[in-house]
Amino acid sequence: MANTLVEKILMKNTGIKHVEVGDIVISHPDMFMVHDIYTPYLYETLKEMETEKLDDPDKVTIMFDHCLPTAVAKNDSVHYDAGINLSKKYGIKKVHIGEGICHTLMHEYHYAKPGTVVTATDSHTTTYGGGGCFCTGIGTAEMGAALTTGELWFKIPSAIKVILKGKFKKGVYAKDLIETILGDIRSDGAQYKSIEFTGEGVKNISMESRYTICNMGLEAGAKCALFPADEKTAEYFDMDLKDIEWVKPDEDAKYERTLEYDLGDIQPSLSCPQGVDNVHGIDEVKGKKVQEVYIGSCTNGSIEDLGVAANILKNKKIAPYMKLIVVPASNTIFKQAIELGYIQTFIEAGGVISHPSCALCCGMPYGLLSDDEAILSTANRNFIGRMGTKKSLIYLGSPAIAAVTALNGEISDPREYLEAEA
Amino acid sequence: MEKVFKGRVWKMGDDIDTDTIIPGRRGTIPEMKEMGKYAFELLRPEFASESKDGDIIVGGKNFGCGFSREQAASVIAINGIKVVIAKSFARIFFRNAFNKGLILIESDGVQDACKDGDTMEVELNKCIRVNGQEFPVKKIPDNLLQIVEDGGLIESIKKRNRALKQREVN
């Protein structure tokens, strides 16, 4: 029988030979992640459950990225302390404090490998699907139970197939593709479903870009979003392609819906205030004044993203009164960006560089907007009030749109800029 | 655990959302028993007072949509309902329900064979019987039924932990 990719991964994990959509299977996840927002609740849940030891502490990682360094004195230190207590009490050694955003670290540290099952206490856990990993978010009660027993049940989801052809034109990126898809299927279009990318266009998409796409697959309600494993995946994970070749959907797998995109047809696109699926092409949005630009987040804070922005900002100055904030997604990326001169470029252009963390994406430590201020952000959500007051406006776009917007003080088309430069 | 449930049918429609199950403004009532009195208060005000242990809710598609609040599952369970049947369930409600000790069964067809107030029999992992008709149902994994039998996820894990500890002592 032909199976979708999510079915194949769950079948391998559970040893079940035949599954159908709607079946419930009991998996043994290969890796669990909890970040600092949920450490106090997880600690309390495990206490309530009277759990004294975890099934396998080596399969667990705690990442401090949301509340660090502390922005709200008492509050944030509770999260910090709970994380440290969890680590000490249960012997969790994979502890990452201030090294970067959890979702980026999960693939950088190769915790979320191709063909494995991974879960975390965060909605954007779908990110690692870019590396062919089945991963989805859960709540703290379930995390407590799963860490105790090593088991977690899943319902086999129905799936949407997205066939990709060709390659992006200059000035068009992964962010534009996933936003186009979000505009087409809307924020509930993939509710509980698996979004599976396939087609000859896949090979033209970098690993960083695959992670961007899968990160935002969640915004369509998806349980998971998956790319097949190929040479790029094998290289990223330093694995033998032969070992992960199976990580792809079967030819005749049954999908409830199939979408097809020619990457060459995708236009620079933005999610406009205030809905991730309120997507408009750049032509409809350009000219809109913004006061702040944020380049970073688990969606678009990779070295590739910083490179795209730095290339545009090199030897330029951002618009007067513009606030440009750049946040590399991890320390590894930060160091690379220093070596490659990107950080120098951002500083000389007039940007503010902040430490790798979730930063202003979730409106936690700084960069908050006030009434009627607008931001062009490369993050994944523009819910009302997420990055400041209820009356602030959030536009989501690619790092290229972000960079040209920072230069011009208004939302601009990176293609015009790149053509002028060429 | 019990394999057969028999009770009166509480028939409901499509898209029964978490606010219909328990209005948001009731969500802050500290005692679950007290909160349970307001279950379905806008749709079926008589539900809390008239429902009996073993009664069965039969809904349409997308039962439990809306918010992730776990109380939606809890207020149904506290009223003695063990089984909810629907054409489909919202994802988060589905997980919350088993974790709060409710059994959910997906069945498309039984809705047309019964009306509110009918008597229905559910034999787990086998079929639903109502008005002389039988509708087969999918198997629910034992681990999930164990959670229900233990009285929910937290209780279930607690029970497991205590059993392990007991074994170590012995």
Interface residues (C-beta under 8 A of the other chain):
Chain A: G22 D23 I24 V25 I26 T45 E48 M49 E50 T51 E52 G139 A141 E142 G144 A145 T148 T149 E151 W153 K155 Q191 Y192 K223
Chain B: S68 R91 F94 R95 N99 E106 K138 I140 P141 N143 L144 L153 I154 S156 I157 K158 R160 N161 R162 K165
